[in-house]
Amino acid sequence: MVNEGGNMEIKLNFGEVAGWVGLGCLQFNSIPAIISSVETGSTTPVGTVALTLIGLVLYLIRSLTAQDTLYTVGNTIGIIGNLILLATIYGIGL
């Protein structure tokens, strides 16, 4: 939104802030699994990661068609995190 002075004004309501905080909580939850996998060699089942990855790709398609920035950012972060997790499972790049 542009106010009368020509400055950009961003209005954040509680719901919008809660959505972005929730995005951070949900999408960064794979970081401990990635760290654990690298440190101990224990991994998350491949099927779990693959199904999560497929779901995130489908959600990303939906968020792009709906032009929903919050979900587009969240799904992209989730896809990257799950690809890193798959790489640690298969030892790619390690």
Sine and cosine of phi, psi and omega as CSV:
sin_phi,cos_phi,sin_psi,cos_psi,sin_omega,cos_omega
0.00,0.00,0.62,-0.78,0.04,-1.00
-0.93,-0.38,0.79,-0.61,0.02,-1.00
-1.00,0.04,-0.05,-1.00,-0.11,-0.99
-0.89,0.46,-0.49,0.87,0.00,-1.00
-0.98,0.19,-0.05,1.00,0.01,-1.00
1.00,0.04,0.03,1.00,0.00,-1.00
-1.00,0.08,0.56,-0.83,0.09,-1.00
-0.96,0.27,0.71,-0.71,0.02,-1.00
-0.81,-0.59,0.84,-0.55,0.01,-1.00
-0.96,-0.27,0.83,-0.56,0.02,-1.00
-0.96,-0.28,0.86,-0.52,0.04,-1.00
-0.94,-0.35,0.82,-0.57,0.09,-1.00
-0.98,-0.18,0.13,-0.99,-0.06,-1.00
-0.85,0.53,-0.68,0.73,-0.02,-1.00
-0.88,0.47,-0.66,0.75,0.01,-1.00
-0.91,0.40,-0.71,0.70,0.03,-1.00
-0.89,0.45,-0.69,0.72,0.01,-1.00
-0.87,0.50,-0.63,0.78,0.03,-1.00
-0.88,0.47,-0.69,0.72,0.00,-1.00
-0.94,0.34,-0.61,0.80,0.07,-1.00
-0.91,0.41,-0.67,0.74,0.06,-1.00
-0.87,0.49,-0.63,0.77,0.07,-1.00
-0.83,0.55,-0.74,0.67,0.00,-1.00
-0.87,0.49,-0.70,0.71,-0.01,-1.00
-0.89,0.45,-0.71,0.70,-0.08,-1.00
-0.97,0.22,-0.66,0.75,-0.12,-0.99
-0.99,0.16,-0.37,0.93,0.01,-1.00
-0.99,-0.11,0.16,0.99,-0.02,-1.00
-0.95,0.30,-0.23,0.97,0.04,-1.00
-0.99,0.15,-0.21,0.98,-0.03,-1.00
-0.87,0.50,-0.73,0.68,0.04,-1.00
-0.87,0.50,-0.61,0.79,0.03,-1.00
-0.91,0.41,-0.63,0.77,0.03,-1.00
-0.90,0.43,-0.73,0.69,0.00,-1.00
-0.88,0.47,-0.71,0.71,0.01,-1.00
-0.88,0.47,-0.66,0.75,0.00,-1.00
-0.89,0.45,-0.66,0.75,0.00,-1.00
-0.94,0.35,-0.67,0.74,-0.07,-1.00
-0.97,0.26,-0.67,0.74,-0.14,-0.99
-0.94,-0.33,-0.29,0.96,-0.05,-1.00
1.00,0.10,-0.11,0.99,0.05,-1.00
-0.98,0.22,0.56,-0.83,-0.09,-1.00
-0.75,-0.67,0.29,-0.96,0.14,-0.99
-0.99,0.17,0.58,-0.82,0.04,-1.00
-0.83,0.56,0.70,-0.72,-0.05,-1.00
-0.85,0.52,-0.64,0.77,0.00,-1.00
-0.86,0.51,-0.64,0.76,0.02,-1.00
-0.90,0.44,-0.72,0.69,0.00,-1.00
-0.92,0.40,-0.67,0.74,-0.02,-1.00
-0.90,0.44,-0.70,0.71,0.02,-1.00
-0.90,0.43,-0.62,0.78,0.06,-1.00
-0.89,0.45,-0.69,0.73,0.00,-1.00
-0.89,0.45,-0.69,0.72,0.04,-1.00
-0.88,0.47,-0.71,0.71,0.03,-1.00
-0.87,0.49,-0.67,0.74,0.00,-1.00
-0.91,0.41,-0.62,0.78,0.04,-1.00
-0.90,0.44,-0.69,0.73,0.02,-1.00
-0.91,0.42,-0.65,0.76,0.07,-1.00
-0.90,0.44,-0.59,0.81,0.02,-1.00
-0.90,0.44,-0.68,0.73,0.04,-1.00
-0.85,0.52,-0.70,0.71,0.00,-1.00
-0.90,0.43,-0.67,0.74,-0.03,-1.00
-0.93,0.37,-0.54,0.84,0.04,-1.00
-0.93,0.36,-0.66,0.75,0.01,-1.00
-0.93,0.36,-0.51,0.86,0.02,-1.00
-1.00,0.05,-0.07,1.00,-0.05,-1.00
0.80,0.60,0.73,0.69,-0.02,-1.00
-0.98,-0.19,0.98,-0.20,-0.09,-1.00
-0.87,0.49,-0.70,0.72,-0.04,-1.00
-0.84,0.54,-0.77,0.64,-0.03,-1.00
-0.95,0.32,-0.55,0.83,0.05,-1.00
-0.89,0.45,-0.72,0.69,0.03,-1.00
-0.90,0.45,-0.74,0.67,-0.03,-1.00
-0.88,0.47,-0.70,0.72,0.00,-1.00
-0.92,0.39,-0.61,0.79,0.03,-1.00
-0.90,0.44,-0.70,0.71,0.05,-1.00
-0.88,0.48,-0.69,0.72,0.01,-1.00
-0.89,0.46,-0.65,0.76,0.03,-1.00
-0.89,0.45,-0.72,0.70,0.01,-1.00
-0.88,0.48,-0.71,0.70,0.01,-1.00
-0.87,0.49,-0.66,0.75,0.00,-1.00
-0.95,0.31,-0.54,0.84,0.10,-1.00
-0.91,0.41,-0.62,0.78,0.07,-1.00
-0.90,0.44,-0.68,0.73,0.02,-1.00
-0.88,0.47,-0.69,0.73,0.06,-1.00
-0.89,0.46,-0.62,0.78,0.03,-1.00
-0.89,0.46,-0.62,0.78,0.01,-1.00
-0.95,0.32,-0.54,0.84,0.03,-1.00
-0.90,0.43,-0.69,0.73,-0.04,-1.00
-1.00,-0.05,0.02,1.00,0.05,-1.00
0.95,0.31,0.37,0.93,0.00,-1.00
-0.97,0.25,0.81,-0.59,0.04,-1.00
0.98,0.21,0.13,0.99,0.01,-1.00
-0.97,-0.25,0.00,0.00,0.00,0.00
